[in-house]
């Protein structure tokens, strides 16, 4: 148990280190980080979110199923997410990445990043079964029922959390993850 906590602590420290590097290296004249750097940081956060959330066994088809991160809609990550998850595992499950254009079937995705501009995000989120951590961009994402929303604040990638949305999906968020969030809310639209 102590080893798992040490690994989680190292992952949190890595995420915070990346966060600090981005804030120090962002050009002063930019309103937000350049997309490639911004999404490299967001990709690192996605990977680290897997270490600080507990999924129910029902989120997986079986004990051999991979832990799958899905990107729904336009993929803003390029190769950054592929490179980060290569060779990684989570709780004895291989990490996998899927780029999808439709709402995933149950137990297909455990973490879903949504970039569905022009689509009804609320409808997409309500179509998902339990056991899916939903992540998206912008402050309105939580009001639509999302669980983690990336925001840019002072040229830094930050995130807000909808804890009641995660609870409703059967996910348990670590107190360490909650403590580094910009804000923790209890939105009930999902």
DRENKEGU-761866 format. One record per residue (C-alpha): x, y, z. Coordinates in pm, 1 decimal. Last residue first. Example, Ala and Ser with C-alpha at 12.3 -4.5 7.8 and 13.67 -1.06 7.14 Angstrom:
BEGIN
GUTOR | px | py | pz
GUTOR | 1367.0 | -106.0 | 714.0
GUTOR | 1230.0 | -450.0 | 780.0
//
This chain:
BEGIN
GUTOR | px | py | pz
GUTOR | -2574.4 | 1480.7 | -1522.4
GUTOR | -2691.1 | 1832.3 | -1429.1
GUTOR | -2590.5 | 1804.7 | -1062.8
GUTOR | -2285.9 | 2027.3 | -1034.7
GUTOR | -2097.7 | 1982.2 | -706.5
GUTOR | -1787.9 | 2190.2 | -746.0
GUTOR | -1418.8 | 2158.1 | -671.3
GUTOR | -1199.7 | 2449.1 | -775.2
GUTOR | -848.4 | 2508.6 | -907.4
GUTOR | -778.0 | 2140.2 | -852.2
GUTOR | -461.2 | 2048.5 | -661.8
GUTOR | -642.0 | 1942.2 | -341.4
GUTOR | -907.6 | 1740.1 | -526.8
GUTOR | -638.8 | 1525.7 | -688.2
GUTOR | -474.2 | 1461.2 | -350.1
GUTOR | -813.2 | 1384.2 | -194.6
GUTOR | -840.1 | 1104.4 | -448.4
GUTOR | -1152.6 | 1092.6 | -663.5
GUTOR | -1383.8 | 790.4 | -631.3
GUTOR | -1577.5 | 704.6 | -944.0
GUTOR | -1923.3 | 544.2 | -943.1
GUTOR | -2060.3 | 766.8 | -1219.7
GUTOR | -2272.9 | 961.5 | -969.5
GUTOR | -1960.8 | 1020.4 | -759.0
GUTOR | -1778.9 | 1168.4 | -1058.6
GUTOR | -2068.3 | 1404.2 | -1131.0
GUTOR | -2085.7 | 1498.1 | -761.0
GUTOR | -1716.3 | 1588.7 | -765.6
GUTOR | -1732.9 | 1830.7 | -1056.7
GUTOR | -1364.9 | 1924.7 | -1078.2
GUTOR | -1185.5 | 2231.4 | -1212.1
GUTOR | -854.9 | 2217.9 | -1395.5
GUTOR | -549.2 | 2433.5 | -1452.7
GUTOR | -327.3 | 2490.3 | -1755.7
GUTOR | -134.2 | 2808.4 | -1696.7
GUTOR | -122.3 | 3128.1 | -1906.1
GUTOR | -270.9 | 3325.7 | -1615.0
GUTOR | -562.1 | 3081.1 | -1598.7
GUTOR | -633.4 | 2840.4 | -1882.0
GUTOR | -910.4 | 2597.0 | -1799.7
GUTOR | -934.8 | 2218.9 | -1822.1
GUTOR | -1266.8 | 2079.0 | -1704.0
GUTOR | -1297.3 | 1758.5 | -1502.5
GUTOR | -1630.4 | 1585.9 | -1436.2
GUTOR | -1856.1 | 1689.7 | -1723.4
GUTOR | -2228.6 | 1747.9 | -1665.7
GUTOR | -2300.8 | 2046.1 | -1892.2
GUTOR | -2226.2 | 2282.0 | -1602.2
GUTOR | -1885.7 | 2114.1 | -1570.8
GUTOR | -1801.5 | 2174.0 | -1937.5
GUTOR | -1903.1 | 2541.2 | -1912.0
GUTOR | -1564.0 | 2631.3 | -1760.2
GUTOR | -1369.8 | 2525.2 | -2063.6
GUTOR | -1212.6 | 2212.0 | -2204.2
GUTOR | -1310.7 | 1851.2 | -2148.1
GUTOR | -1269.2 | 1549.6 | -1922.3
GUTOR | -1520.0 | 1273.2 | -1849.2
GUTOR | -1430.9 | 985.4 | -1616.3
GUTOR | -1634.5 | 684.9 | -1730.3
GUTOR | -1745.0 | 422.4 | -1476.1
GUTOR | -2118.2 | 460.2 | -1525.4
GUTOR | -2277.9 | 466.5 | -1869.6
GUTOR | -2247.9 | 750.0 | -2113.7
GUTOR | -2551.9 | 889.0 | -2291.7
GUTOR | -2594.4 | 1175.5 | -2042.7
GUTOR | -2248.9 | 1304.8 | -2134.4
GUTOR | -2327.1 | 1304.3 | -2507.7
GUTOR | -2659.7 | 1481.9 | -2450.9
GUTOR | -2497.5 | 1750.4 | -2232.9
GUTOR | -2221.0 | 1795.7 | -2489.7
GUTOR | -2474.7 | 1887.9 | -2757.7
GUTOR | -2248.2 | 1893.9 | -3060.2
GUTOR | -2102.7 | 2206.1 | -3223.8
GUTOR | -1759.7 | 2154.4 | -3073.8
GUTOR | -1713.8 | 1797.9 | -2957.1
GUTOR | -1373.5 | 1789.8 | -2796.2
GUTOR | -1443.7 | 1534.2 | -2528.3
GUTOR | -1174.7 | 1348.9 | -2335.0
GUTOR | -1308.9 | 1015.1 | -2209.0
GUTOR | -1142.6 | 812.0 | -1934.2
GUTOR | -1264.4 | 456.3 | -1871.6
GUTOR | -1357.1 | 390.7 | -2230.6
GUTOR | -1508.1 | 75.5 | -2382.7
GUTOR | -1696.9 | -49.1 | -2074.2
GUTOR | -2029.5 | 71.9 | -2217.2
GUTOR | -2024.5 | 154.7 | -2589.8
GUTOR | -1858.4 | 481.9 | -2683.0
GUTOR | -2051.0 | 785.1 | -2810.2
GUTOR | -1939.5 | 843.0 | -3166.1
GUTOR | -1628.6 | 981.0 | -3340.8
GUTOR | -1359.2 | 786.6 | -3157.2
GUTOR | -984.9 | 811.2 | -3107.4
GUTOR | -876.0 | 521.7 | -2889.8
GUTOR | -578.4 | 502.9 | -2654.3
GUTOR | -466.7 | 203.2 | -2447.5
GUTOR | -307.9 | 164.3 | -2105.4
GUTOR | -224.4 | -194.8 | -2011.8
GUTOR | -395.6 | -310.6 | -1696.6
GUTOR | -207.0 | -423.7 | -1387.3
GUTOR | -350.1 | -137.1 | -1181.0
GUTOR | -261.0 | 114.0 | -1453.3
GUTOR | -2.8 | 45.6 | -1719.8
GUTOR | 235.5 | 248.8 | -1930.9
GUTOR | 436.6 | 116.3 | -2227.8
GUTOR | 324.3 | 396.3 | -2457.4
GUTOR | 89.7 | 619.3 | -2258.5
GUTOR | 292.7 | 937.3 | -2293.4
GUTOR | 387.2 | 896.0 | -2659.5
GUTOR | 28.5 | 835.2 | -2769.8
GUTOR | -89.7 | 1136.9 | -2567.7
GUTOR | 165.1 | 1370.3 | -2725.4
GUTOR | 118.1 | 1235.5 | -3079.5
GUTOR | -137.5 | 1501.8 | -3177.8
GUTOR | -319.3 | 1614.0 | -2864.1
GUTOR | -602.6 | 1824.1 | -3012.1
GUTOR | -800.2 | 1521.8 | -3135.7
GUTOR | -1127.5 | 1643.8 | -3285.2
GUTOR | -1425.2 | 1449.1 | -3156.2
GUTOR | -1416.2 | 1192.3 | -2878.1
GUTOR | -1071.7 | 1107.5 | -2739.2
GUTOR | -1067.4 | 780.1 | -2548.3
GUTOR | -836.0 | 665.3 | -2269.4
GUTOR | -865.8 | 291.3 | -2226.3
GUTOR | -758.3 | 82.6 | -1928.0
GUTOR | -705.4 | -252.9 | -2091.8
GUTOR | -942.4 | -547.1 | -2043.4
GUTOR | -788.2 | -858.3 | -1885.8
GUTOR | -1002.2 | -850.0 | -1569.7
GUTOR | -1323.2 | -823.6 | -1770.4
GUTOR | -1548.9 | -577.2 | -1953.1
GUTOR | -1420.1 | -290.9 | -1738.6
GUTOR | -1609.7 | -8.2 | -1564.9
GUTOR | -1788.9 | -275.6 | -1355.1
GUTOR | -1470.6 | -315.7 | -1147.0
GUTOR | -1534.6 | 34.8 | -1007.7
GUTOR | -1277.7 | 299.7 | -1098.4
GUTOR | -1060.8 | 474.7 | -838.7
GUTOR | -919.7 | 809.3 | -947.5
GUTOR | -578.7 | 953.8 | -864.4
GUTOR | -344.2 | 752.7 | -1086.8
GUTOR | -563.0 | 775.8 | -1396.9
GUTOR | -567.7 | 1154.4 | -1356.1
GUTOR | -191.0 | 1145.9 | -1414.1
GUTOR | -228.4 | 1027.8 | -1772.7
GUTOR | -487.6 | 1295.1 | -1842.4
GUTOR | -266.4 | 1559.0 | -1677.3
GUTOR | 25.9 | 1464.6 | -1899.6
GUTOR | -200.6 | 1498.2 | -2204.8
GUTOR | -311.8 | 1841.0 | -2080.9
GUTOR | 51.9 | 1949.2 | -2055.4
GUTOR | 124.4 | 1829.3 | -2408.5
GUTOR | -200.6 | 2000.0 | -2509.5
GUTOR | -87.0 | 2339.6 | -2388.5
GUTOR | 259.3 | 2293.3 | -2539.8
GUTOR | 117.8 | 2212.4 | -2885.0
GUTOR | -161.0 | 2470.9 | -2856.5
GUTOR | 60.7 | 2765.6 | -2756.6
GUTOR | -14.5 | 2860.4 | -2397.2
GUTOR | -286.6 | 3116.6 | -2342.9
GUTOR | -309.4 | 3496.6 | -2358.8
GUTOR | 42.5 | 3500.5 | -2500.1
GUTOR | 272.9 | 3804.6 | -2462.3
GUTOR | 466.2 | 3672.0 | -2161.6
GUTOR | 576.7 | 3357.2 | -2342.1
GUTOR | 512.0 | 3041.0 | -2141.9
GUTOR | 833.7 | 2890.4 | -2002.6
GUTOR | 774.8 | 2949.1 | -1632.7
GUTOR | 410.0 | 2845.8 | -1638.7
GUTOR | 486.2 | 2539.7 | -1844.4
GUTOR | 768.7 | 2432.9 | -1617.0
GUTOR | 549.8 | 2467.6 | -1309.2
GUTOR | 269.7 | 2253.3 | -1453.9
GUTOR | 523.4 | 1992.7 | -1564.6
GUTOR | 654.1 | 1987.2 | -1206.1
GUTOR | 299.9 | 1966.5 | -1068.4
GUTOR | 224.5 | 1671.2 | -1292.9
GUTOR | 550.7 | 1502.7 | -1195.3
GUTOR | 483.5 | 1562.1 | -824.3
GUTOR | 139.6 | 1409.5 | -863.4
GUTOR | 292.9 | 1109.5 | -1038.7
GUTOR | 556.3 | 1077.3 | -765.1
GUTOR | 290.6 | 1094.2 | -493.5
GUTOR | 88.2 | 827.1 | -668.8
GUTOR | 395.0 | 607.0 | -688.5
GUTOR | 465.8 | 661.7 | -316.2
GUTOR | 100.9 | 586.4 | -233.3
GUTOR | 120.7 | 260.9 | -432.3
GUTOR | 443.7 | 169.7 | -252.5
GUTOR | 283.5 | 239.7 | 86.1
GUTOR | 0.0 | 0.0 | 0.0
//
